[in-house]
Amino acid sequence: MASAADQMAQSISLAKFAQATDLKKRLWFTIGALIVFRLLSYVPLPGIDPTALGLLSARTTGGVLDFFNTFSGGSLSRMSLIALGVMPYITASIVVQLATSLSPQLAAIKKEGESGRKKLNQYTRYGTVALTAIQGYFIAVGLEALSATNGVAAVIEPGMTFRVAAVISLIGGTMFLMWLGEQITSRGIGNGVSLIIMAGIVAHLPTTLVNLLEGGRSGSIDAVRLIGIVIAVVALILFICFMERAQRRILIQYPKRQTQRGMQADRSHLPLKINTAGVIPPIFASSLLLMPLTISQFAGQRVAGESKWGDFIITLNQYLAHGQPVYMALYAAGIIFFSFFYTAVVFNPEETADNLKRYGGFIPGIRPGKNTETYFDYVLTRITVIGAAYLTIICLLPEYLVSALSIPFYLGGTSLLIVVNVTMDTVTQIQSHLLAHQYGDLIKKAKLKGGRLR
């Protein structure tokens, strides 16, 4: 049977959409914020020569920097104010959530409600500033070293003044993006940070299509392989949509109550998504890999050939390049770990079991209380195994194929997963606003009719 959201989606019309003024304001605000994000990606850091930087980035393509560049919407290759994107904020969020699970003091703060959430958000902001400062300093130093080794002066006046200005500018850009994401979440449609990441990925889609078509025209990619790539992308999108809507529905029964038809028992279902963690595990895993790899890659360019430490960093970058077994193993381990970790954060079996017991609900054949909690944990663990395996396959299979077929890796599964997930979540929220608007109109009409009857 179709859900209320599905029924609403089938009955959506332009007339209903035009009447939802609040929804239109939210959509326009979201679009405007994303336009601001794209414009900022073209504002270079102070002390950077954009022409020389373009030549330099063309020589240093490939590896983790391209991956970071995709997530930031091309800001890294242009060394804009938002070159680091929202990745430092995501990494800081990971650290705070891990600390909340391990530290009793932070766990107590989390239980304080709204005030506790504000405190944890403040800690996340402090962590974002610290991580941005560290990454920004290594990027500034790496730019100076790259300019020296490649003979292209991308930095006009190297030195401590440029480094301090670059770090301050990058901190300001990242914090502004963080604030912009929060504004989109509260005043727009969808999750702001996720939409910013998706906008950066979608900005590369035209270039991706042009490169594929150009490869087919020039003969570097044969027609059979090109058609296979298109079919594989479509199949991945359909598979992602199917898995994201997959649920394990647990039957919940409530005590019998007297109705006009006699004693009847109320029944409902508790839906548990196969992929409860959503798109968070790939983003968390990639952001954790991006932070040390960005530093090591820039440091590697700076100390190459100077010492054993420099040789070690160069070797590390080679092993952790895209498509390499070590990188794929670490990426898979990160996805699996964060799938279980974030699922445990989102769904608390003990709290759910207590709520059911409080309202008289129970699972047929399972005693309320501790037995229900154990059953929830049992089911959730097993469906999370399927969800983690699904995310790992979606993210790693394209990485392997991209490496084997020498295709630009921003066609990877992580990008597709983020785009499809964020799009589905945004459409769902639009449907919810339309449904709320429809019910609001019905309530207003009912009140008007009631007033006339008086």
Salt bridges, closest charged atoms under 4 A:
ASP6 OD1 - ARG245 NH2 3.27
ASP22 OD2 - ARG26 NE 3.36
GLU112 OE1 - LYS119 NZ 3.59
GLU114 OE2 - ARG117 NH2 2.35
GLU144 OE1 - ARG163 NH2 2.94
GLU182 OE2 - ARG125 NH2 3.02
GLU214 OE2 - ARG217 NH2 2.51
ASP222 OD2 - ARG225 NE 3.89
GLU244 OE1 - LYS273 NZ 3.79
ASP266 OD2 - ARG257 NE 2.71
GLU373 OE2 - LYS370 NZ 3.78
GLU399 OE1 - HIS322 ND1 2.92
ASP441 OD2 - HIS437 NE2 3.26
